[in-house]
Amino acid sequence: MPLITRNEIKELDEIHNETCISIFIPTHRGGEKVLGGTDVLKLKNQLKEVRNKLEKNKLGPRDVDKLLAPIEALLEDGDFWRHQSDGLAIFRSKDFFKKYTLPVYFEEFNYVQNDFYLKPLMPMFTGDGTFYVLGLEQQYVKLYEMTQHTITDVVIDDLVPSRLEDKVGYDREPNSLQFRSGADSQGRAFYHGHAESDHGHKDDIARFFRAIDKGLAPLLRNETAPMVVVAQEVMFPIYKQENTYKYLIDDYIDQKASQVDKVLLQEMAWEKVASIFDRERKDKLALYKEQQGTGRTSSGMVEVLQNAIDGRVDTLFVENRADILGTYDPDKKQVQIHDEETSSSISLLNKAAIKTFLNGGTVYLLEKEEMPNPNSRVNALYRY
């Protein structure tokens, strides 16, 4: 299940209040940092800054206390801090409170304005394509649909045999293949041990894997997502030979899938496929540079924001840890940039990022030197 969805981003974007609080802190999954209260202290420091901002906005002490109460309650919740990931995002306004424990590193940051600051969430949705993880053993078959941040169990019980005996019957002696000792001239693995029984058992496993591949074929017919197999070394070459799914990758995970936690499997599989999904970012960067001067790119904040709102932005590159402040009037569709922060200033980069994302575009947070036009904090590649 997704840790945060597009619809939740939309919900957060639609909340406009006199006071909207956004807090981001890095967290730890365990160890001394958790036991020592490091993460609690980070949230406490952010709350202190937020309280000062609220008081400067002339919010009364009672109103401030009421607004911050659910966040401050987290400071004393030991169980909450023992179940963290890499980052914590908190959103609070009148009658609204939401927190997200996410596998994304956040720098400590808070934002108090009339809207929520959502730009740091964009890495949850970029370079995060779908891939499959197929666990294979003689007594175990499991298929997951994953992204870098989500895990979904795919029900295949009615499509494939769940164990070897379901396909070849129970009349054979239990056996297991021995370790790989070489390969033939075509790169196919061969094994040593009890030659005749090993050969027969290998044929049984091939039949089993052939049935699995056949059962998965209708499910995967129109898919293009890469697939990572989790299997022991002796098993993968057999499955690869029987496989017909075009997007199976050669870099498998040499483990018994039934004995590895699925979250760890996700991390291991992501290492195998991350470079595949990073190609899209590189392709978009190259396309931006290629299209400069044709009217299909822009690095001007006012123009980019207006086009992001109109749904024209295909890809938005935003300099990480940077911002451009100003105001946006949705009725007049007017953008004004502020040289210095005022009480009415909002993050225009945040607004452009969220509007691009909600209109189906892709947002990348990049370091300054990675930006296609590093002289600007925002670069947009248009659809047309």
FENWORA-V145037 format. One record per backbone hydrogen bond with DSSP energy under -0.5 kcal/mol. CO is the residue of the C=O (numbers start at 1). NH is the residue of the N-H. Records with the same first field share a line. If there is no record, write none. Layout:
# FENWORA-V145037
CO: NH  NH
This chain:
# FENWORA-V145037
5: 9
6: 10
7: 11
8: 12
9: 13
10: 14
11: 15
12: 15
14: 16
19: 94
20: 113
21: 92
22: 111
23: 90
24: 109
25: 88
31: 34  35
32: 36
33: 38  39
34: 37
37: 41
38: 42
39: 43
40: 44
41: 45
42: 46
43: 47
44: 48
45: 49
46: 50
47: 51
48: 52
49: 53
50: 54
51: 55
52: 56
53: 57
54: 59
55: 58
60: 64
61: 65
62: 66
63: 67
64: 68
65: 69
68: 71  72
69: 73
70: 74
71: 74  75
72: 75
73: 76
74: 77
76: 78
77: 81
78: 82
80: 83
81: 84
86: 27  106
87: 102
88: 25
89: 100
90: 23
91: 98
92: 21
93: 96
96: 93
98: 91
100: 89  102
102: 86  87  104
109: 24
111: 22  113
113: 20
114: 17
116: 118
118: 121
119: 122
121: 124
122: 125  126
131: 146
132: 228
133: 135  144
134: 230
135: 142
137: 140
138: 164
140: 137
142: 135
143: 154
144: 133  146
145: 152
146: 131
150: 147
152: 145
153: 155
154: 143  156
156: 159  160
163: 166  167
164: 167  168
165: 169
179: 192
182: 190
184: 187
188: 184
190: 181  182
193: 195
194: 198
195: 199
196: 200
197: 201
198: 202
199: 203
200: 204
201: 205
202: 206
203: 207
204: 208
205: 209
206: 210
207: 211
208: 212
209: 213
210: 214
211: 215
212: 216
213: 217
214: 218
216: 220
217: 221
220: 223
226: 132
227: 249
228: 134
229: 231  253
230: 136
232: 235  236
233: 237
235: 238  239
236: 240
237: 241
238: 242
239: 243
244: 246
245: 248
247: 227
250: 252
252: 254
253: 231  255
255: 257
256: 259
257: 260
261: 265
262: 266
263: 267
264: 268
265: 269
266: 270
267: 271
268: 272
269: 272  273
270: 274
273: 276  277
274: 278
275: 279
276: 279
277: 280  281
278: 282
279: 283
280: 284
281: 285
282: 286
283: 287
284: 288
285: 289
286: 290
287: 291
288: 292
291: 294  296
296: 382
298: 380
299: 301
300: 304
301: 305
302: 306
303: 307
304: 308
305: 309
306: 310
307: 312  313
308: 311
312: 314  383
314: 362
315: 381
316: 318  364
317: 379
318: 366
319: 322
324: 348  349
325: 338
326: 346
327: 336
328: 330
329: 333  334
334: 329
336: 327
342: 345
346: 326  348
347: 351
348: 352
349: 353
350: 354
351: 355
352: 356
353: 357
354: 358
355: 359
356: 361
357: 360
362: 316
364: 318  366
366: 320
367: 370  371
368: 371
371: 374
373: 376
377: 319
379: 317
380: 298  382
381: 314  315
